[in-house]
Amino acid sequence: MDARLILALLLWLPLAAAGFDHQAWDALLKKHVVLVDGGKASQVRYAGMASDRAALKGYLDSLSQVREKDFEGWSRQEQMAFLINAYNAFTVEKVLARYPDIRSIWDFGKLFGNPFKDEFFVLLGQRRSLDWIEHETLRKRYRDPRIHYGVNCASVGCPMLREEAYVPSRLEAQLDEQARRFLSDRSRNRLRDGRLEVSRIFDWYKEDFEPREAYLARYADSLSDDQKGREEIARGKIVLRFLDYDWSLNDARR
């Protein structure tokens, strides 16, 4: 074999083994995501993202260049990290299309211009939508309820946008932490007057968490601030109430 070909293969192999490089997205998140409420929630400096839009577009272009056959050769963790990061990055790009004249992602429209159904980007060789990533691929293919804590819909009521990119080597720990953060946020999940008041996510996607009471019982330590409440939740017999969802933009300027 030609020496130059051997050298090219040796240089290519580490890149192929690494899957996909999310460093550009990681840098943007570390620069423009602000942790609030002790790290249980976050806000986004969309004005800053807008100033770094060229870097964002470069990352999005790199996502769009990935071929489906290459994606299929990655590990489960590499695929999930890729898709969650893609969802979050394309959501930010969608917001920037109207920023600063936007108060909610639903300003794009619910029937016409629906931001989640609009096929406004290319991924794995085809025009795709945010719903395709979340509902048709992530939820159906990987069946991990923690996906809901990873994807961010640019809204205050949504589980926070993480302040770093998801990476295959730490994906399990990152999703576990996202779950604890969200369920510890008393503005969205809390025990009150003998009832467990939780995010509407647990109603909309109840099939992902069934049996819900047993699922939430696993997070009793996060859902209550006192031992008695934790014991009550851990028994799995608690009455659930679903809170209203805040669709206002998770903008640091708010």
NORVEN-V556916 format. One record per pair of residues at least 4 apart in sequence whose ideal C-beta (glycine too) atoms are under 6 Angstrom apart, sorted by the first residue. I is the first residue (numbers start at 1). J is the second residue. Records with the same first field share a line. If there is no record, write none. Layout:
# NORVEN-V556916
I=J + J
This chain:
# NORVEN-V556916
1=5 + 6
12=16
19=74 + 78
20=82
22=26 + 85 + 165
24=59
25=59 + 85 + 89 + 165
26=164 + 165
28=32
29=33 + 163 + 164
32=45 + 48 + 49
33=42 + 44 + 161 + 163
34=43 + 252
35=39 + 42
36=41 + 43
37=41
40=181 + 184 + 185
41=160 + 185
42=160 + 161
43=250 + 252
44=161 + 250
45=252
46=99 + 251
49=92
50=96 + 99
60=89
63=86
64=122
66=70 + 71
68=124 + 125
71=124
74=78 + 79
77=168 + 171
78=168
80=142
81=166 + 167 + 168 + 171
83=133 + 138
84=150 + 151 + 166
85=89 + 165 + 166
86=90
87=133 + 151
88=152
90=121
91=154
94=115
95=99 + 154
98=102
102=107
103=249
104=247 + 248 + 249
105=115 + 154
106=110 + 247
108=113 + 115
109=113 + 114
110=114
114=118
116=130 + 131
117=129 + 131
118=129
119=127 + 128 + 129
121=128
123=128
128=132
131=135
132=136
133=137
134=138 + 151
135=139
137=141
138=142 + 147
145=208 + 209
146=175 + 179
148=201
149=159 + 178 + 179 + 182
150=175 + 178
152=158 + 161
153=158
154=250
155=247 + 250
156=246 + 248 + 250
157=245 + 246
159=182
166=171 + 174
170=174
180=184 + 222
183=189 + 219 + 222 + 223
184=222
186=190
188=199
189=198 + 199 + 223
190=197
191=196 + 224 + 229
192=197
195=239 + 241
196=238 + 240
197=241 + 243
198=202
200=204 + 242 + 245
201=205
202=209 + 212
203=242
206=212
209=215
213=236
214=236
217=233 + 234 + 236
219=223
220=230 + 233 + 234
221=230
223=233
224=229 + 230 + 233
230=234
233=238
